[in-house]
Structure formats: structure tokens, C-alpha cells
Amino acid sequence: MSGNSDEAAGVANEAVGKAKQGIGSAVGSDKLKSEGTAQELKGDTQKATGDVKNATKDAVDKTAAALKKPL
């Protein structure tokens, strides 16, 4: 999975998690609120993973480009 797809999945999980929390609050379901909180945290983690993957790829690309330059 690329960094961008991790980030997209993270955004989706955050949105669904927030929705579950809202619905759980509206209907008085602590279980649904807890599930929503867990899913939102999963989304946060996925986004952070995507950010790290993208930063690593950028660093590798810059290093490779620097090595290809004539001295």
C-alpha cells in the first residue's frame, strides 16, 4: 500500500469513526461510541503511516537524484 492510499484509508476510517460516535451518542450506545473512537484512532494511525511512507520515499528520491549528479 502506498502512502497516498494509506492516507485515503485513514481519512475514510476517521470519517466513519466520527459518524459512529455521533450515532452512538444520539441513540445512547456506549458500544457504538467506543467502536467509533477506535476506528477514528485507526484512521489517525493510517494517515501517519502514509505520511511516513511519503516522507521516506521523498528522502530516497532526493538521495538518488543527488547521487546521479556529476561531481
N, CA, C and O atoms as a GROMACS GRO file, in nm:
protein
  284
    1MET      N    1   0.085  -0.117   0.000
    1MET     CA    2   0.000   0.000   0.000
    1MET      C    3   0.090   0.124   0.000
    1MET      O    4   0.184   0.134   0.079
    2SER      N    5   0.061   0.217  -0.088
    2SER     CA    6   0.141   0.338  -0.094
    2SER      C    7   0.099   0.435   0.015
    2SER      O    8  -0.004   0.418   0.081
    3GLY      N    9   0.181   0.537   0.033
    3GLY     CA   10   0.150   0.637   0.134
    3GLY      C   11   0.017   0.706   0.109
    3GLY      O   12  -0.059   0.734   0.201
    4ASN      N   13  -0.010   0.733  -0.020
    4ASN     CA   14  -0.135   0.802  -0.053
    4ASN      C   15  -0.257   0.716  -0.024
    4ASN      O   16  -0.359   0.767   0.022
    5SER      N   17  -0.248   0.586  -0.052
    5SER     CA   18  -0.363   0.500  -0.024
    5SER      C   19  -0.382   0.481   0.126
    5SER      O   20  -0.494   0.467   0.174
    6ASP      N   21  -0.270   0.479   0.202
    6ASP     CA   22  -0.282   0.474   0.348
    6ASP      C   23  -0.352   0.599   0.400
    6ASP      O   24  -0.440   0.591   0.486
    7GLU      N   25  -0.314   0.713   0.346
    7GLU     CA   26  -0.376   0.838   0.389
    7GLU      C   27  -0.525   0.840   0.355
    7GLU      O   28  -0.607   0.884   0.436
    8ALA      N   29  -0.560   0.792   0.236
    8ALA     CA   30  -0.701   0.790   0.195
    8ALA      C   31  -0.782   0.697   0.285
    8ALA      O   32  -0.893   0.731   0.327
    9ALA      N   33  -0.727   0.581   0.314
    9ALA     CA   34  -0.796   0.487   0.403
    9ALA      C   35  -0.810   0.548   0.543
    9ALA      O   36  -0.911   0.528   0.610
   10GLY      N   37  -0.708   0.621   0.586
   10GLY     CA   38  -0.713   0.686   0.716
   10GLY      C   39  -0.822   0.791   0.725
   10GLY      O   40  -0.895   0.799   0.824
   11VAL      N   41  -0.834   0.870   0.620
   11VAL     CA   42  -0.939   0.973   0.617
   11VAL      C   43  -1.077   0.907   0.622
   11VAL      O   44  -1.166   0.954   0.692
   12ALA      N   45  -1.093   0.798   0.546
   12ALA     CA   46  -1.222   0.728   0.545
   12ALA      C   47  -1.254   0.670   0.683
   12ALA      O   48  -1.366   0.682   0.731
   13ASN      N   49  -1.154   0.607   0.745
   13ASN     CA   50  -1.178   0.550   0.878
   13ASN      C   51  -1.208   0.657   0.982
   13ASN      O   52  -1.292   0.637   1.070
   14GLU      N   53  -1.142   0.771   0.972
   14GLU     CA   54  -1.171   0.881   1.063
   14GLU      C   55  -1.316   0.926   1.048
   14GLU      O   56  -1.386   0.946   1.147
   15ALA      N   57  -1.360   0.942   0.922
   15ALA     CA   58  -1.496   0.989   0.897
   15ALA      C   59  -1.600   0.890   0.949
   15ALA      O   60  -1.697   0.929   1.014
   16VAL      N   61  -1.579   0.762   0.921
   16VAL     CA   62  -1.673   0.660   0.967
   16VAL      C   63  -1.672   0.654   1.120
   16VAL      O   64  -1.777   0.641   1.183
   17GLY      N   65  -1.554   0.664   1.179
   17GLY     CA   66  -1.543   0.662   1.325
   17GLY      C   67  -1.617   0.777   1.390
   17GLY      O   68  -1.686   0.758   1.490
   18LYS      N   69  -1.602   0.896   1.333
   18LYS     CA   70  -1.673   1.012   1.387
   18LYS      C   71  -1.824   0.995   1.373
   18LYS      O   72  -1.901   1.032   1.462
   19ALA      N   73  -1.866   0.938   1.260
   19ALA     CA   74  -2.009   0.916   1.239
   19ALA      C   75  -2.062   0.816   1.342
   19ALA      O   76  -2.169   0.837   1.399
   20LYS      N   77  -1.987   0.708   1.364
   20LYS     CA   78  -2.030   0.610   1.464
   20LYS      C   79  -2.040   0.673   1.602
   20LYS      O   80  -2.133   0.643   1.678
   21GLN      N   81  -1.946   0.759   1.636
   21GLN     CA   82  -1.952   0.825   1.766
   21GLN      C   83  -2.077   0.912   1.777
   21GLN      O   84  -2.145   0.912   1.879
   22GLY      N   85  -2.107   0.985   1.670
   22GLY     CA   86  -2.225   1.072   1.671
   22GLY      C   87  -2.353   0.992   1.682
   22GLY      O   88  -2.443   1.029   1.757
   23ILE      N   89  -2.362   0.883   1.606
   23ILE     CA   90  -2.481   0.799   1.611
   23ILE      C   91  -2.492   0.733   1.749
   23ILE      O   92  -2.600   0.724   1.806
   24GLY      N   93  -2.378   0.688   1.801
   24GLY     CA   94  -2.377   0.627   1.934
   24GLY      C   95  -2.426   0.723   2.040
   24GLY      O   96  -2.501   0.685   2.130
   25SER      N   97  -2.384   0.848   2.029
   25SER     CA   98  -2.430   0.949   2.125
   25SER      C   99  -2.580   0.974   2.110
   25SER      O  100  -2.651   0.988   2.209
   26ALA      N  101  -2.625   0.980   1.985
   26ALA     CA  102  -2.767   1.009   1.960
   26ALA      C  103  -2.859   0.899   2.011
   26ALA      O  104  -2.968   0.927   2.060
   27VAL      N  105  -2.814   0.774   1.998
   27VAL     CA  106  -2.901   0.663   2.039
   27VAL      C  107  -2.866   0.609   2.177
   27VAL      O  108  -2.932   0.518   2.228
   28GLY      N  109  -2.763   0.666   2.238
   28GLY     CA  110  -2.724   0.625   2.373
   28GLY      C  111  -2.649   0.493   2.377
   28GLY      O  112  -2.661   0.418   2.474
   29SER      N  113  -2.573   0.464   2.273
   29SER     CA  114  -2.498   0.338   2.267
   29SER      C  115  -2.350   0.362   2.297
   29SER      O  116  -2.276   0.413   2.213
   30ASP      N  117  -2.309   0.323   2.417
   30ASP     CA  118  -2.168   0.337   2.453
   30ASP      C  119  -2.080   0.247   2.366
   30ASP      O  120  -1.967   0.284   2.334
   31LYS      N  121  -2.132   0.130   2.328
   31LYS     CA  122  -2.056   0.038   2.244
   31LYS      C  123  -2.026   0.102   2.109
   31LYS      O  124  -1.912   0.096   2.061
   32LEU      N  125  -2.125   0.164   2.047
   32LEU     CA  126  -2.106   0.228   1.917
   32LEU      C  127  -2.011   0.346   1.928
   32LEU      O  128  -1.928   0.368   1.840
   33LYS      N  129  -2.022   0.422   2.036
   33LYS     CA  130  -1.929   0.534   2.057
   33LYS      C  131  -1.786   0.483   2.070
   33LYS      O  132  -1.694   0.541   2.014
   34SER      N  133  -1.768   0.373   2.144
   34SER     CA  134  -1.634   0.315   2.162
   34SER      C  135  -1.577   0.264   2.030
   34SER      O  136  -1.460   0.285   1.999
   35GLU      N  137  -1.663   0.197   1.953
   35GLU     CA  138  -1.619   0.149   1.821
   35GLU      C  139  -1.579   0.266   1.732
   35GLU      O  140  -1.480   0.258   1.659
   36GLY      N  141  -1.654   0.373   1.739
   36GLY     CA  142  -1.623   0.491   1.659
   36GLY      C  143  -1.490   0.553   1.699
   36GLY      O  144  -1.412   0.594   1.614
   37THR      N  145  -1.465   0.560   1.830
   37THR     CA  146  -1.339   0.615   1.878
   37THR      C  147  -1.222   0.529   1.830
   37THR      O  148  -1.120   0.581   1.786
   38ALA      N  149  -1.239   0.397   1.839
   38ALA     CA  150  -1.133   0.306   1.794
   38ALA      C  151  -1.108   0.320   1.645
   38ALA      O  152  -0.993   0.320   1.600
   39GLN      N  153  -1.214   0.331   1.567
   39GLN     CA  154  -1.197   0.344   1.422
   39GLN      C  155  -1.134   0.477   1.386
   39GLN      O  156  -1.054   0.485   1.293
   40GLU      N  157  -1.169   0.582   1.459
   40GLU     CA  158  -1.108   0.712   1.432
   40GLU      C  159  -0.957   0.707   1.463
   40GLU      O  160  -0.877   0.762   1.388
   41LEU      N  161  -0.921   0.642   1.572
   41LEU     CA  162  -0.779   0.628   1.605
   41LEU      C  163  -0.706   0.545   1.501
   41LEU      O  164  -0.591   0.574   1.467
   42LYS      N  165  -0.772   0.441   1.449
   42LYS     CA  166  -0.713   0.361   1.342
   42LYS      C  167  -0.686   0.450   1.221
   42LYS      O  168  -0.581   0.439   1.157
   43GLY      N  169  -0.780   0.538   1.189
   43GLY     CA  170  -0.762   0.631   1.078
   43GLY      C  171  -0.646   0.725   1.101
   43GLY      O  172  -0.570   0.753   1.008
   44ASP      N  173  -0.632   0.775   1.222
   44ASP     CA  174  -0.518   0.862   1.255
   44ASP      C  175  -0.387   0.790   1.231
   44ASP      O  176  -0.293   0.846   1.176
   45THR      N  177  -0.381   0.663   1.273
   45THR     CA  178  -0.260   0.584   1.257
   45THR      C  179  -0.231   0.559   1.109
   45THR      O  180  -0.116   0.567   1.066
   46GLN      N  181  -0.334   0.529   1.032
   46GLN     CA  182  -0.316   0.506   0.888
   46GLN      C  183  -0.263   0.632   0.819
   46GLN      O  184  -0.175   0.624   0.734
   47LYS      N  185  -0.319   0.747   0.856
   47LYS     CA  186  -0.271   0.872   0.796
   47LYS      C  187  -0.125   0.897   0.831
   47LYS      O  188  -0.046   0.938   0.746
   48ALA      N  189  -0.089   0.872   0.957
   48ALA     CA  190   0.050   0.893   0.999
   48ALA      C  191   0.143   0.797   0.925
   48ALA      O  192   0.253   0.835   0.885
   49THR      N  193   0.099   0.672   0.906
   49THR     CA  194   0.178   0.576   0.831
   49THR      C  195   0.199   0.624   0.687
   49THR      O  196   0.310   0.615   0.634
   50GLY      N  197   0.095   0.675   0.627
   50GLY     CA  198   0.106   0.729   0.491
   50GLY      C  199   0.202   0.845   0.484
   50GLY      O  200   0.281   0.856   0.390
   51ASP      N  201   0.197   0.933   0.584
   51ASP     CA  202   0.289   1.047   0.588
   51ASP      C  203   0.434   1.000   0.596
   51ASP      O  204   0.521   1.053   0.528
   52VAL      N  205   0.458   0.899   0.680
   52VAL     CA  206   0.594   0.846   0.696
   52VAL      C  207   0.641   0.782   0.565
   52VAL      O  208   0.754   0.804   0.522
   53LYS      N  209   0.554   0.703   0.502
   53LYS     CA  210   0.591   0.639   0.375
   53LYS      C  211   0.626   0.744   0.270
   53LYS      O  212   0.725   0.731   0.198
   54ASN      N  213   0.544   0.849   0.261
   54ASN     CA  214   0.569   0.953   0.162
   54ASN      C  215   0.699   1.028   0.192
   54ASN      O  216   0.775   1.059   0.100
   55ALA      N  217   0.724   1.057   0.318
   55ALA     CA  218   0.847   1.127   0.356
   55ALA      C  219   0.969   1.041   0.325
   55ALA      O  220   1.071   1.092   0.278
   56THR      N  221   0.959   0.912   0.352
   56THR     CA  222   1.070   0.821   0.324
   56THR      C  223   1.096   0.814   0.175
   56THR      O  224   1.211   0.819   0.131
   57LYS      N  225   0.990   0.803   0.096
   57LYS     CA  226   1.006   0.797  -0.049
   57LYS      C  227   1.070   0.925  -0.101
   57LYS      O  228   1.158   0.920  -0.187
   58ASP      N  229   1.027   1.039  -0.050
   58ASP     CA  230   1.085   1.166  -0.093
   58ASP      C  231   1.234   1.172  -0.059
   58ASP      O  232   1.314   1.217  -0.141
   59ALA      N  233   1.271   1.127   0.060
   59ALA     CA  234   1.411   1.129   0.101
   59ALA      C  235   1.494   1.036   0.013
   59ALA      O  236   1.605   1.072  -0.027
   60VAL      N  237   1.441   0.918  -0.018
   60VAL     CA  238   1.513   0.824  -0.105
   60VAL      C  239   1.527   0.884  -0.245
   60VAL      O  240   1.634   0.875  -0.305
   61ASP      N  241   1.421   0.944  -0.296
   61ASP     CA  242   1.427   1.005  -0.430
   61ASP      C  243   1.530   1.118  -0.435
   61ASP      O  244   1.605   1.130  -0.532
   62LYS      N  245   1.534   1.201  -0.331
   62LYS     CA  246   1.631   1.310  -0.328
   62LYS      C  247   1.774   1.259  -0.320
   62LYS      O  248   1.864   1.313  -0.384
   63THR      N  249   1.793   1.154  -0.240
   63THR     CA  250   1.927   1.094  -0.227
   63THR      C  251   1.970   1.035  -0.360
   63THR      O  252   2.084   1.053  -0.403
   64ALA      N  253   1.880   0.963  -0.427
   64ALA     CA  254   1.911   0.903  -0.556
   64ALA      C  255   1.944   1.010  -0.659
   64ALA      O  256   2.036   0.994  -0.740
   65ALA      N  257   1.869   1.120  -0.657
   65ALA     CA  258   1.894   1.228  -0.752
   65ALA      C  259   2.031   1.292  -0.724
   65ALA      O  260   2.104   1.325  -0.818
   66ALA      N  261   2.065   1.309  -0.597
   66ALA     CA  262   2.194   1.367  -0.560
   66ALA      C  263   2.309   1.277  -0.604
   66ALA      O  264   2.414   1.327  -0.646
   67LEU      N  265   2.291   1.148  -0.594
   67LEU     CA  266   2.397   1.054  -0.633
   67LEU      C  267   2.417   1.050  -0.784
   67LEU      O  268   2.525   1.016  -0.832
   68LYS      N  269   2.314   1.085  -0.859
   68LYS     CA  270   2.322   1.083  -1.005
   68LYS      C  271   2.388   1.208  -1.061
   68LYS      O  272   2.428   1.209  -1.178
   69LYS      N  273   2.400   1.313  -0.981
   69LYS     CA  274   2.462   1.438  -1.027
   69LYS      C  275   2.612   1.419  -1.044
   69LYS      O  276   2.676   1.355  -0.962
   70PRO      N  277   2.666   1.474  -1.150
   70PRO     CA  278   2.812   1.464  -1.167
   70PRO      C  279   2.884   1.551  -1.064
   70PRO      O  280   2.836   1.657  -1.024
   71LEU      N  281   2.999   1.503  -1.021
   71LEU     CA  282   3.076   1.577  -0.920
   71LEU      C  283   3.161   1.682  -0.981
   71LEU      O  284   3.233   1.754  -0.910
   0.00000   0.00000   0.00000
